[in-house]
Structure formats: structure tokens, C-alpha cells
Amino acid sequence: MSMGARRTCPSCGNEFFGAMQFCPVCMLRKGLAGGVESGEASGSEDTVKLTTFEQVVPRFEHYELLMGQDGKPVELGRGAMGITYKAFDVDLHCPVTLKVIHERYLGDESARLRFLREARMAARLRHSNVASVLHLGRTGNSYFYAMEFVEGETLENLIKRSGRLEPKLALEIVAQVEAGLTAIQKQHLVHRDIKPSNIMVSLKEGKLESVKIIDLGLAKGVAEEDAISSLGSFIGTPEFASPEQFAGIGADIRSDLYSLGVTLWEMLAGKLPFQGSRVDLMDQHQHARPPSEQLKGIPAPIAALLEIVLAKDPNDRFQSPPQLQKALARVKEAIISKSRLSAKDLRSDDPAAVKGPKKYAFRWILASSICAAALVFGGLFFFGYRGSLSNQRDAGATPIEKALRYFPSKTSAQTKMTPTLPMASKTRF
């Protein structure tokens, strides 16, 4: 008789027959831990109840998932690659954040490599404003990695709960995210998904205690060949993505600064500068001006700062997080002294913003040149083809027919031209 397909226990990694409802190893551990009282009938209904999945704590090596009041693991987040849980390190007796690769990717080798790549990149960072990776492991067929558990809430939840944040608090959050981005840049990485849901904030009595960047799932090396996306494809979150991310031409730290600018906008306005479908967002981020009316009542120096970080051309933004840090200091001073500060003033102290690398401008020019060349060659081919057809028709025509074809009578010319005059006048600029 068939015992069914073999299964792997998500808690201990033990393999058992699919016909069995619960993992025998976990059931035994539960019994040894006192789950079954001495003298109690082993086959009683109460014993069966004690061995249900909810009462067997899921475990990944020496990390136990913490259970909520509903008997299910406490889930902190869910992304494309994996699920994040709150767990407990039984060796060190401290809470941790555990990210587990999603079940649907267990048999996908490319997804597994991407998950490992994410963990290893995150492990390279050690900074107070970036969540640290502590351990990479495997239980059964499931990969996971442990990160420090960050107290507080996501910036996304704070915005939803509070609406528009005070400018002072918003600038303090941006300053700490900037410090984290400086650490990311030093490792020659690009986050590519800076947004409120990937920023943890901790407040105590209304004062900001800490800010941490989390989830480097889309991070990549600046000079690294992107194994996740192909040329021309989009990587990121459309609402916060930079124009170059939509163009699929690669991104550096200036792209993260743009996303941070969108985040600052949402903190101050309580809403995003651009909304709509993915196609709408692509067009707006690449071509539209942010709706300045949303920033009514916001100090002018902050508006000047946003003008720079949300520039469409990366060369018009700050070229690095430290340059943004200097600008933040000037903005704060201008707000306190109530002095005027324009985007031009902020750029005047940042020569690199003008003399920055022109690789994106070069790519845009190259792409435009290719399109123009294609149009020119297409036109030459088209008109050359028409010309060859005309020559073929002329070869069998009499001299009078040729003359009539290329030099029509005045009456016939007027008849052909008259209907097109109104249309021509409409299209004149």
C-alpha cells in the first residue's frame, strides 16, 4: 500500500511520508517537553490535539518563529522572493527577523541563487542605519537568513497613521536614511527600492530614536552585471522609481536619492507626487513636473531641496549622499533663520552636480541618434523604392505621358491641391 509522497517538515527538516498528518519528530519533541502527561492514553483525543501544527512551534535551526494570538507565525512582511517573520534566537535569547524563501521558489535554482545573493549583499553592510544580516541557513529545502530585529514601525505605517509629518521630523528621517545610503554606496551597491515600507522608524514620546533601511532584495553592485533583470526591463516600485529605472538603462546611487526624494514628498504632503497605472507613472516620472500645490505651507528651502533630488536627469541631482547631507544642513539653517534659499543656491555649493558623470546623457543622445538614423535610412529606402517604381513606369511610357505625369495641367493641380489647403493651415505652427 502506498504511503504517499515524502514531505519535509518546515520546523525541523525531517522527511516523512505524506500520508502522516504531522511530523513524528516534532510530536516526539513535544511529548518529551511535557506535552503528554504521564499515564495519559497515547491515543486519546487530547493527545491528538496537543500534536496539531499550531502547538508545534515552527523552527529554522536555532530560530523559533513567534506565534500570534491566532496561533499562526507573526508575519512582518511579504515580498516577491520571501516571507519575513518575527522569530526568537534560542541560543542568544533575543528576537530576530527571519526571512524565508517563498515555497513556490524552492525548486527554482535561479530564485535560490538570487535569494542567496540578496543575503550576502546585505551581510556586507554594517551600519546603524541599515538592518544587519546575522546568519544564513537552510532547513530541509528551505533557505532563510536572520537579521537584527528592528523595534518600531515602517515609515509607511507612520505616514498612514499620522498623515503629513512635521517638516523637522521628515528632514531628520531623511538625514538618517542618507547616512544609510552612504554606507550602501561605500560598498558599491545600489538599493533600487527605497520607499517608506523599506524604512523602519522608532519614535519615543514623539522624538525620533532610530531609522533603519531594510530589505536589500533588489540591491545590486554598481559595476555588476544585473542577473535579475534584462536590458530594458524595469526593476523597482513604480511609485518611487527614478526615470532611469523606467528606462532600463541601469541605476546608481543617484537613483536611490530620487526615490528618497519621493519618500520625503510623501512625508510632507501625505500623498505621492505621481499616481496612476504603471504606464502613467512611467510617463509622469520621466516627463511631468511634480504638483507643487501639494506642498502648500512647506518651507521654501525644502521645496528647493525637492527640486534637485527629483530632477529628471541624474546629473542635475546631488551626485552622492554626502552632498545631500550638506544640503540638508543648509536647508535647516535657512528654515531657522528664515532666509531665502533656492535650488540654484544649493547647487552652487555642489560643483559635482554640474560636472557629474554624463553617462546617462550620453545614453539618451545615443538612443536618440539611433532612432534618427533609423528614420533617415527608412526614408531613403522608402523614397528610393518609390523612385524605382516611378522609373519602371516611365520606361514604358511615351514622352507625352511622361510630361503629363511630372508636369500636370493647372486645372488638375488645383483640383488635387484644393482639398488639402484647410488641413495644411491647421497643422501650421
The 8 nearest C-alpha neighbors of each residue, nearest first, counted from 0:
[[1, 2, 3, 18, 16, 4, 17, 19],
 [2, 0, 3, 4, 18, 16, 17, 5],
 [1, 3, 18, 16, 0, 17, 4, 19],
 [4, 2, 17, 18, 1, 16, 5, 19],
 [5, 3, 17, 16, 6, 2, 18, 1],
 [4, 6, 16, 17, 15, 14, 3, 7],
 [7, 5, 15, 14, 17, 16, 4, 8],
 [6, 8, 14, 13, 12, 9, 139, 15],
 [7, 9, 12, 13, 10, 11, 22, 14],
 [10, 8, 12, 11, 7, 57, 139, 58],
 [11, 9, 58, 57, 8, 59, 12, 56],
 [12, 10, 13, 8, 58, 9, 59, 138],
 [13, 11, 139, 8, 138, 7, 9, 10],
 [12, 14, 8, 11, 7, 15, 139, 24],
 [15, 13, 7, 6, 8, 12, 5, 16],
 [14, 16, 6, 5, 17, 7, 13, 22],
 [17, 15, 5, 18, 19, 4, 6, 3],
 [16, 18, 3, 4, 5, 19, 6, 15],
 [17, 19, 3, 16, 2, 20, 4, 5],
 [20, 18, 17, 21, 16, 22, 15, 2],
 [19, 21, 18, 22, 17, 16, 51, 23],
 [22, 20, 19, 23, 52, 51, 26, 50],
 [21, 23, 25, 24, 8, 26, 15, 20],
 [24, 22, 26, 25, 27, 21, 15, 19],
 [25, 23, 27, 26, 22, 28, 13, 11],
 [26, 24, 28, 27, 22, 23, 29, 55],
 [25, 27, 23, 29, 24, 28, 50, 30],
 [28, 26, 30, 24, 29, 25, 23, 31],
 [29, 27, 25, 31, 30, 26, 32, 24],
 [28, 30, 32, 26, 34, 27, 31, 25],
 [29, 31, 34, 35, 27, 33, 32, 28],
 [32, 30, 28, 33, 29, 27, 34, 35],
 [31, 33, 29, 30, 34, 28, 35, 27],
 [34, 32, 31, 30, 35, 36, 29, 37],
 [33, 35, 30, 29, 32, 36, 49, 31],
 [36, 34, 30, 33, 37, 46, 39, 31],
 [35, 37, 39, 38, 33, 34, 30, 40],
 [38, 36, 39, 35, 40, 33, 41, 34],
 [37, 39, 36, 40, 41, 35, 43, 42],
 [40, 38, 37, 36, 41, 35, 43, 46],
 [39, 41, 43, 42, 38, 46, 37, 45],
 [42, 40, 43, 39, 46, 35, 47, 38],
 [41, 43, 40, 46, 44, 47, 45, 39],
 [42, 44, 40, 46, 45, 41, 47, 39],
 [43, 45, 47, 46, 48, 42, 41, 49],
 [46, 44, 48, 47, 43, 49, 42, 40],
 [47, 45, 49, 48, 43, 44, 41, 42],
 [46, 48, 44, 50, 45, 49, 43, 51],
 [47, 49, 45, 46, 50, 51, 44, 54],
 [50, 48, 46, 47, 51, 45, 54, 34],
 [49, 51, 47, 48, 26, 54, 52, 55],
 [50, 52, 53, 54, 48, 49, 55, 47],
 [53, 51, 55, 54, 50, 21, 56, 57],
 [52, 54, 70, 51, 55, 71, 56, 50],
 [53, 55, 52, 51, 56, 49, 50, 70],
 [56, 54, 52, 53, 57, 51, 25, 50],
 [55, 57, 54, 58, 63, 64, 53, 10],
 [58, 56, 10, 64, 63, 55, 9, 59],
 [57, 59, 10, 63, 62, 11, 64, 60],
 [60, 58, 62, 138, 10, 61, 63, 11],
 [59, 61, 62, 58, 138, 11, 136, 137],
 [62, 60, 89, 59, 88, 63, 90, 58],
 [63, 61, 88, 59, 87, 60, 58, 89],
 [64, 62, 58, 87, 86, 57, 65, 59],
 [65, 63, 86, 57, 72, 58, 85, 87],
 [64, 66, 86, 72, 73, 85, 63, 87],
 [67, 65, 72, 71, 73, 70, 64, 68],
 [68, 66, 69, 70, 73, 71, 72, 65],
 [67, 69, 70, 66, 71, 73, 72, 65],
 [70, 68, 67, 71, 66, 72, 53, 73],
 [69, 71, 67, 68, 53, 66, 72, 54],
 [70, 72, 66, 69, 67, 73, 53, 68],
 [73, 71, 66, 65, 67, 64, 74, 70],
 [74, 72, 67, 66, 85, 84, 65, 71],
 [73, 75, 84, 76, 83, 72, 85, 82],
 [76, 74, 84, 83, 85, 73, 77, 82],
 [75, 77, 83, 74, 82, 78, 84, 81],
 [76, 78, 82, 83, 81, 79, 75, 74],
 [79, 77, 81, 80, 82, 76, 83, 101],
 [78, 80, 81, 77, 101, 82, 216, 100],
 [81, 79, 78, 101, 100, 114, 82, 110],
 [80, 82, 100, 101, 99, 78, 79, 77],
 [81, 83, 77, 99, 98, 76, 78, 101],
 [84, 82, 98, 76, 75, 97, 74, 77],
 [85, 83, 74, 97, 75, 73, 96, 86],
 [84, 86, 96, 73, 65, 64, 97, 95],
 [87, 85, 64, 65, 95, 63, 94, 96],
 [88, 86, 94, 63, 62, 95, 93, 89],
 [87, 89, 62, 92, 93, 90, 91, 94],
 [88, 90, 92, 61, 91, 87, 62, 63],
 [91, 89, 88, 92, 61, 93, 62, 87],
 [90, 92, 88, 93, 89, 87, 94, 61],
 [93, 91, 89, 88, 90, 87, 94, 95],
 [92, 94, 88, 91, 87, 95, 89, 90],
 [95, 93, 87, 86, 148, 88, 92, 96],
 [96, 94, 148, 147, 86, 87, 146, 85],
 [95, 97, 148, 85, 146, 145, 147, 84],
 [96, 98, 145, 84, 83, 144, 85, 86],
 [97, 99, 83, 143, 144, 82, 84, 81],
 [100, 98, 143, 81, 82, 142, 101, 83],
 [101, 99, 81, 142, 80, 143, 102, 141],
 [100, 102, 81, 103, 104, 80, 82, 99],
 [103, 101, 105, 104, 100, 141, 81, 106],
 [102, 104, 101, 105, 106, 107, 100, 80],
 [105, 103, 107, 102, 106, 101, 110, 100],
 [106, 104, 102, 107, 103, 141, 140, 101],
 [107, 105, 104, 108, 103, 111, 140, 110],
 [108, 106, 104, 110, 109, 105, 111, 103],
 [107, 109, 111, 110, 106, 112, 105, 104],
 [110, 108, 112, 111, 107, 113, 114, 104],
 [111, 109, 113, 107, 112, 108, 104, 114],
 [110, 112, 108, 114, 113, 109, 107, 115],
 [113, 111, 115, 109, 114, 110, 116, 108],
 [112, 114, 116, 110, 111, 115, 117, 109],
 [115, 113, 111, 117, 116, 112, 110, 118],
 [116, 114, 112, 118, 117, 113, 119, 111],
 [115, 117, 113, 119, 114, 118, 112, 120],
 [116, 118, 114, 120, 216, 115, 119, 113],
 [119, 117, 115, 121, 116, 120, 122, 114],
 [118, 120, 122, 116, 121, 117, 115, 123],
 [121, 119, 117, 122, 123, 118, 116, 124],
 [120, 122, 118, 123, 119, 124, 132, 215],
 [121, 123, 132, 119, 120, 124, 118, 131],
 [124, 122, 121, 120, 119, 125, 186, 132],
 [125, 123, 122, 121, 126, 131, 183, 182],
 [124, 126, 131, 123, 129, 127, 122, 182],
 [127, 125, 129, 128, 124, 182, 179, 131],
 [126, 128, 129, 125, 211, 130, 179, 210],
 [127, 129, 211, 179, 126, 210, 212, 175],
 [130, 128, 212, 211, 126, 179, 127, 131],
 [129, 131, 213, 211, 212, 147, 146, 128],
 [132, 130, 146, 147, 125, 129, 133, 122],
 [131, 133, 146, 122, 145, 121, 134, 147],
 [134, 132, 146, 145, 131, 147, 135, 122],
 [133, 135, 145, 144, 132, 136, 146, 143],
 [136, 134, 144, 143, 145, 118, 133, 137],
 [137, 135, 143, 144, 142, 134, 138, 60],
 [136, 138, 142, 141, 143, 139, 140, 135],
 [139, 137, 141, 12, 59, 140, 142, 60],
 [138, 140, 12, 141, 7, 137, 13, 9],
 [141, 139, 138, 105, 142, 137, 7, 12],
 [142, 140, 138, 139, 137, 105, 100, 143],
 [143, 141, 137, 100, 136, 99, 138, 140],
 [144, 142, 99, 98, 136, 137, 135, 100],
 [143, 145, 135, 134, 98, 97, 136, 118],
 [144, 146, 97, 134, 133, 96, 132, 98],
 [147, 145, 132, 96, 133, 131, 95, 148],
 [146, 148, 95, 131, 96, 130, 149, 132],
 [147, 149, 95, 96, 94, 146, 150, 85],
 [150, 148, 147, 151, 199, 130, 211, 96],
 [151, 149, 201, 148, 152, 200, 199, 209],
 [150, 152, 201, 200, 149, 199, 202, 153],
 [153, 151, 199, 200, 154, 156, 201, 150],
 [152, 154, 199, 155, 156, 196, 198, 200],
 [153, 155, 195, 157, 156, 198, 199, 200],
 [154, 156, 195, 196, 153, 158, 157, 159],
 [157, 155, 159, 153, 154, 158, 160, 152],
 [156, 158, 154, 160, 155, 159, 161, 153],
 [159, 157, 162, 161, 155, 160, 156, 154],
 [160, 158, 156, 157, 162, 161, 155, 269],
 [159, 161, 157, 158, 156, 162, 155, 163],
 [162, 160, 158, 159, 157, 163, 164, 156],
 [161, 163, 158, 269, 159, 160, 164, 266],
 [164, 162, 269, 267, 268, 266, 161, 165],
 [165, 163, 266, 267, 169, 166, 162, 168],
 [164, 166, 168, 167, 169, 163, 267, 266],
 [167, 165, 169, 168, 170, 164, 267, 297],
 [166, 168, 170, 165, 169, 171, 164, 331],
 [169, 167, 171, 165, 170, 166, 172, 164],
 [168, 170, 166, 172, 171, 167, 164, 165],
 [169, 171, 173, 167, 172, 168, 174, 166],
 [172, 170, 168, 174, 173, 169, 167, 175],
 [173, 171, 169, 175, 170, 174, 176, 168],
 [172, 174, 170, 176, 171, 175, 177, 169],
 [175, 173, 177, 171, 172, 176, 170, 178],
 [176, 174, 178, 177, 172, 173, 210, 179],
 [175, 177, 179, 173, 178, 174, 180, 172],
 [176, 178, 180, 174, 175, 179, 320, 173],
 [179, 177, 175, 181, 176, 180, 174, 182],
 [178, 180, 128, 176, 182, 181, 177, 129],
 [181, 179, 183, 177, 182, 178, 184, 176],
 [180, 182, 178, 184, 179, 183, 320, 177],
 [183, 181, 185, 179, 180, 184, 178, 186],
 [182, 184, 180, 186, 181, 188, 185, 179],
 [183, 185, 187, 181, 186, 188, 182, 180],
 [186, 184, 182, 187, 183, 181, 188, 180],
 [185, 187, 184, 183, 188, 182, 123, 124],
 [188, 186, 184, 185, 221, 220, 183, 189],
 [189, 187, 220, 184, 186, 183, 219, 221],
 [188, 190, 218, 219, 252, 191, 251, 220],
 [189, 191, 218, 192, 215, 217, 188, 255],
 [192, 190, 189, 218, 217, 255, 235, 193],
 [193, 191, 235, 190, 194, 236, 217, 255],
 [192, 194, 258, 191, 255, 259, 197, 190],
 [193, 195, 197, 196, 262, 192, 239, 258],
 [196, 194, 155, 154, 198, 197, 262, 153],
 [195, 197, 155, 153, 198, 194, 154, 199],
 [198, 196, 213, 195, 194, 212, 214, 193],
 [197, 199, 212, 195, 196, 153, 154, 211],
 [200, 198, 153, 211, 152, 210, 154, 212],
 [201, 199, 210, 151, 152, 209, 153, 154],
 [200, 202, 151, 209, 208, 207, 150, 210],
 [203, 201, 207, 206, 208, 205, 204, 200],
 [204, 202, 206, 205, 207, 208, 201, 151],
 [205, 203, 206, 202, 207, 208, 201, 151],
 [204, 206, 203, 202, 207, 208, 168, 201],
 [207, 205, 203, 202, 204, 208, 168, 201],
 [206, 208, 202, 209, 201, 203, 205, 168],
 [209, 207, 201, 202, 206, 203, 210, 200],
 [208, 210, 201, 200, 207, 211, 202, 128],
 [209, 211, 200, 199, 128, 175, 201, 172],
 [212, 210, 128, 129, 199, 198, 130, 213],
 [211, 213, 129, 198, 197, 128, 130, 199],
 [212, 214, 197, 130, 198, 211, 129, 215],
 [215, 213, 216, 197, 212, 217, 130, 121],
 [216, 214, 218, 217, 190, 121, 117, 213],
 [215, 217, 117, 214, 218, 114, 80, 118],
 [218, 216, 215, 191, 190, 192, 219, 235],
 [219, 217, 190, 215, 189, 216, 191, 188],
 [220, 218, 188, 189, 221, 217, 223, 190],
 [219, 221, 188, 223, 222, 187, 189, 218],
 [220, 222, 188, 223, 187, 251, 189, 219],
 [223, 221, 220, 224, 187, 219, 188, 225],
 [224, 222, 220, 221, 225, 219, 226, 188],
 [223, 225, 226, 222, 220, 221, 219, 227],
 [224, 226, 227, 228, 223, 219, 229, 220],
 [225, 227, 228, 224, 229, 113, 223, 219],
 [228, 226, 225, 229, 113, 217, 234, 224],
 [229, 227, 225, 226, 232, 230, 234, 233],
 [228, 230, 232, 231, 227, 225, 226, 247],
 [231, 229, 232, 247, 228, 248, 249, 233],
 [230, 232, 247, 229, 246, 248, 233, 245],
 [233, 231, 247, 229, 230, 228, 234, 245],
 [232, 234, 245, 247, 244, 235, 231, 228],
 [235, 233, 244, 232, 228, 236, 191, 217],
 [236, 234, 192, 191, 240, 237, 233, 217],
 [235, 237, 239, 238, 240, 192, 234, 194],
 [238, 236, 240, 239, 235, 277, 280, 281],
 [237, 239, 236, 240, 280, 273, 274, 271],
 [240, 238, 258, 237, 236, 261, 194, 241],
 [241, 239, 237, 236, 258, 238, 235, 244],
 [240, 242, 244, 243, 254, 257, 258, 239],
 [243, 241, 285, 245, 244, 284, 311, 246],
 [244, 242, 246, 245, 241, 248, 247, 250],
 [243, 245, 247, 241, 246, 242, 240, 233],
 [246, 244, 242, 243, 247, 233, 281, 241],
 [247, 245, 243, 244, 248, 231, 242, 233],
 [246, 248, 231, 244, 232, 245, 233, 249],
 [249, 247, 246, 243, 231, 244, 250, 230],
 [250, 248, 247, 244, 243, 251, 246, 230],
 [249, 251, 254, 244, 243, 248, 252, 189],
 [250, 252, 253, 254, 189, 221, 249, 255],
 [251, 253, 255, 254, 189, 256, 184, 319],
 [254, 252, 256, 255, 251, 318, 313, 257],
 [253, 255, 257, 252, 256, 241, 251, 250],
 [256, 254, 258, 252, 253, 257, 191, 259],
 [257, 255, 253, 259, 254, 258, 260, 308],
 [256, 258, 260, 254, 308, 259, 255, 309],
 [259, 257, 239, 255, 261, 260, 256, 193],
 [258, 260, 262, 256, 257, 261, 255, 263],
 [259, 261, 257, 263, 258, 262, 308, 309],
 [262, 260, 264, 258, 259, 263, 239, 265],
 [261, 263, 259, 265, 260, 264, 194, 258],
 [264, 262, 260, 266, 261, 265, 259, 267],
 [263, 265, 261, 267, 262, 266, 268, 260],
 [264, 266, 270, 269, 271, 268, 262, 263],
 [267, 265, 263, 164, 264, 269, 163, 268],
 [266, 268, 163, 264, 265, 164, 269, 263],
 [269, 267, 265, 270, 163, 293, 266, 294],
 [270, 268, 163, 265, 162, 266, 267, 158],
 [271, 269, 265, 268, 272, 266, 264, 267],
 [270, 272, 265, 273, 274, 264, 269, 261],
 [273, 271, 289, 290, 270, 274, 264, 261],
 [274, 272, 271, 280, 283, 238, 275, 289],
 [275, 273, 280, 271, 272, 238, 276, 279],
 [276, 274, 279, 280, 277, 273, 278, 238],
 [275, 277, 279, 278, 280, 274, 281, 237],
 [276, 278, 280, 279, 281, 237, 275, 238],
 [277, 279, 281, 276, 280, 282, 275, 283],
 [280, 278, 276, 282, 277, 281, 275, 283],
 [281, 279, 277, 283, 282, 278, 284, 275],
 [280, 282, 278, 284, 279, 283, 277, 245],
 [281, 283, 279, 285, 280, 284, 286, 278],
 [284, 282, 287, 280, 286, 285, 281, 279],
 [285, 283, 281, 242, 282, 286, 280, 287],
 [284, 286, 242, 282, 283, 311, 281, 287],
 [285, 287, 283, 282, 284, 288, 311, 281],
 [288, 286, 283, 284, 289, 285, 282, 273],
 [287, 289, 290, 286, 283, 284, 291, 272],
 [288, 290, 272, 291, 287, 273, 283, 309],
 [291, 289, 292, 293, 272, 288, 294, 273],
 [290, 292, 293, 294, 289, 295, 288, 302],
 [293, 291, 294, 290, 295, 289, 296, 268],
 [292, 294, 291, 295, 268, 290, 272, 270],
 [295, 293, 292, 297, 291, 268, 296, 267],
 [294, 296, 292, 297, 293, 291, 268, 298],
 [295, 297, 294, 298, 299, 293, 292, 267],
 [296, 298, 294, 295, 299, 301, 302, 166],
 [299, 297, 300, 301, 296, 302, 334, 166],
 [298, 300, 302, 301, 303, 297, 340, 339],
 [301, 299, 303, 340, 302, 330, 298, 304],
 [302, 300, 304, 303, 299, 298, 305, 330],
 [301, 303, 299, 305, 304, 300, 306, 298],
 [304, 302, 342, 300, 306, 341, 301, 305],
 [303, 305, 301, 302, 306, 307, 300, 342],
 [306, 304, 302, 308, 307, 303, 309, 260],
 [305, 307, 303, 304, 309, 308, 310, 302],
 [306, 308, 316, 310, 305, 304, 309, 342],
 [307, 309, 316, 305, 257, 260, 310, 306],
 [310, 308, 257, 307, 306, 305, 260, 311],
 [309, 311, 307, 312, 308, 316, 315, 306],
 [312, 310, 285, 242, 309, 313, 286, 284],
 [311, 313, 314, 315, 310, 316, 360, 359],
 [314, 312, 316, 315, 253, 311, 310, 254],
 [315, 313, 312, 316, 355, 352, 353, 357],
 [314, 316, 313, 312, 352, 310, 307, 353],
 [317, 315, 307, 308, 313, 314, 310, 318],
 [316, 318, 352, 319, 322, 323, 308, 315],
 [317, 319, 352, 253, 316, 351, 355, 322],
 [318, 320, 322, 321, 317, 253, 252, 323],
 [319, 321, 323, 322, 181, 177, 324, 180],
 [322, 320, 324, 323, 319, 325, 181, 177],
 [323, 321, 325, 324, 320, 319, 317, 326],
 [322, 324, 320, 326, 321, 325, 317, 327],
 [323, 325, 321, 327, 322, 326, 320, 328],
 [326, 324, 322, 328, 327, 323, 321, 329],
 [325, 327, 323, 329, 328, 324, 330, 345],
 [328, 326, 330, 324, 329, 325, 323, 331],
 [327, 329, 325, 331, 326, 330, 332, 324],
 [330, 328, 332, 326, 327, 331, 333, 325],
 [329, 331, 327, 333, 300, 332, 328, 326],
 [330, 332, 334, 328, 333, 329, 327, 335],
 [331, 333, 329, 335, 330, 334, 336, 328],
 [334, 332, 338, 330, 336, 331, 337, 335],
 [333, 335, 337, 331, 332, 336, 330, 338],
 [336, 334, 332, 337, 333, 331, 338, 330],
 [335, 337, 333, 338, 334, 332, 331, 339],
 [338, 336, 334, 333, 335, 339, 332, 298],
 [337, 339, 333, 336, 340, 334, 335, 332],
 [340, 338, 333, 341, 337, 300, 299, 334],
 [339, 341, 300, 344, 338, 333, 342, 299],
 [342, 340, 344, 343, 303, 300, 345, 339],
 [341, 343, 303, 345, 344, 346, 304, 307],
 [342, 344, 346, 341, 345, 347, 340, 303],
 [343, 345, 341, 347, 342, 346, 340, 348],
 [346, 344, 342, 343, 347, 348, 326, 341],
 [345, 347, 349, 343, 348, 344, 342, 352],
 [348, 346, 344, 349, 345, 343, 350, 342],
 [349, 347, 346, 345, 350, 344, 326, 325],
 [348, 350, 346, 351, 347, 352, 345, 322],
 [351, 349, 352, 353, 354, 348, 347, 346],
 [352, 350, 354, 355, 353, 349, 318, 317],
 [353, 351, 350, 355, 317, 349, 354, 318],
 [352, 354, 351, 350, 355, 314, 315, 349],
 [355, 353, 351, 352, 350, 356, 314, 357],
 [354, 356, 351, 352, 353, 314, 357, 318],
 [357, 355, 358, 354, 314, 359, 351, 360],
 [356, 358, 360, 359, 361, 355, 314, 354],
 [357, 359, 361, 360, 356, 362, 363, 314],
 [360, 358, 362, 361, 357, 363, 313, 312],
 [361, 359, 363, 357, 362, 358, 364, 312],
 [360, 362, 358, 364, 359, 363, 365, 357],
 [363, 361, 365, 359, 364, 360, 366, 358],
 [362, 364, 366, 360, 365, 361, 367, 359],
 [365, 363, 367, 361, 362, 366, 368, 360],
 [364, 366, 362, 368, 367, 363, 361, 369],
 [365, 367, 363, 369, 368, 364, 362, 370],
 [368, 366, 364, 370, 365, 369, 363, 371],
 [369, 367, 371, 365, 370, 366, 372, 364],
 [368, 370, 372, 366, 367, 371, 373, 365],
 [371, 369, 373, 367, 368, 372, 374, 366],
 [372, 370, 368, 374, 373, 369, 367, 375],
 [373, 371, 375, 369, 374, 370, 368, 376],
 [372, 374, 370, 376, 371, 375, 377, 369],
 [375, 373, 377, 371, 372, 376, 378, 370],
 [374, 376, 372, 378, 377, 373, 379, 371],
 [377, 375, 379, 373, 378, 374, 380, 372],
 [376, 378, 374, 380, 375, 379, 373, 381],
 [379, 377, 381, 375, 376, 380, 374, 382],
 [378, 380, 376, 382, 377, 381, 383, 375],
 [379, 381, 383, 377, 378, 382, 384, 376],
 [382, 380, 378, 384, 383, 379, 377, 385],
 [381, 383, 385, 384, 379, 380, 386, 378],
 [382, 384, 386, 380, 385, 381, 379, 387],
 [383, 385, 381, 387, 382, 386, 380, 388],
 [386, 384, 382, 388, 383, 387, 389, 381],
 [385, 387, 383, 389, 384, 388, 382, 390],
 [386, 388, 390, 384, 389, 385, 383, 391],
 [389, 387, 391, 385, 386, 390, 392, 384],
 [390, 388, 386, 392, 391, 387, 393, 385],
 [389, 391, 393, 387, 388, 392, 394, 386],
 [390, 392, 388, 394, 389, 393, 387, 395],
 [391, 393, 389, 390, 394, 395, 388, 396],
 [394, 392, 390, 396, 391, 395, 389, 401],
 [393, 395, 391, 392, 396, 390, 397, 389],
 [396, 394, 393, 392, 397, 391, 390, 401],
 [397, 395, 393, 394, 400, 401, 398, 392],
 [396, 398, 400, 399, 401, 395, 393, 394],
 [399, 397, 401, 400, 402, 396, 403, 393],
 [398, 400, 402, 401, 397, 403, 396, 404],
 [401, 399, 403, 397, 402, 398, 396, 404],
 [402, 400, 404, 398, 399, 403, 396, 397],
 [403, 401, 399, 404, 400, 405, 406, 398],
 [402, 404, 407, 400, 406, 401, 405, 399],
 [405, 403, 401, 402, 406, 407, 400, 399],
 [406, 404, 402, 403, 407, 401, 400, 408],
 [405, 407, 403, 402, 404, 408, 401, 409],
 [408, 406, 403, 404, 405, 412, 411, 409],
 [407, 409, 411, 410, 412, 406, 403, 413],
 [408, 410, 412, 411, 413, 407, 414, 406],
 [409, 411, 413, 408, 412, 414, 407, 415],
 [410, 412, 414, 408, 413, 409, 415, 407],
 [413, 411, 409, 415, 414, 410, 416, 408],
 [412, 414, 416, 410, 415, 411, 417, 409],
 [415, 413, 411, 412, 416, 417, 410, 418],
 [416, 414, 412, 413, 417, 411, 418, 419],
 [415, 417, 413, 419, 414, 418, 412, 420],
 [416, 418, 419, 420, 414, 413, 415, 421],
 [419, 417, 420, 416, 415, 421, 414, 422],
 [418, 420, 422, 417, 416, 421, 423, 415],
 [421, 419, 423, 422, 417, 418, 424, 416],
 [422, 420, 424, 423, 419, 425, 418, 417],
 [421, 423, 425, 419, 420, 424, 426, 418],
 [424, 422, 420, 426, 425, 421, 419, 427],
 [423, 425, 421, 427, 422, 426, 420, 419],
 [426, 424, 422, 423, 427, 421, 428, 420],
 [425, 427, 423, 424, 428, 422, 421, 420],
 [426, 428, 424, 425, 423, 422, 421, 420],
 [427, 426, 425, 424, 423, 422, 421, 420]]
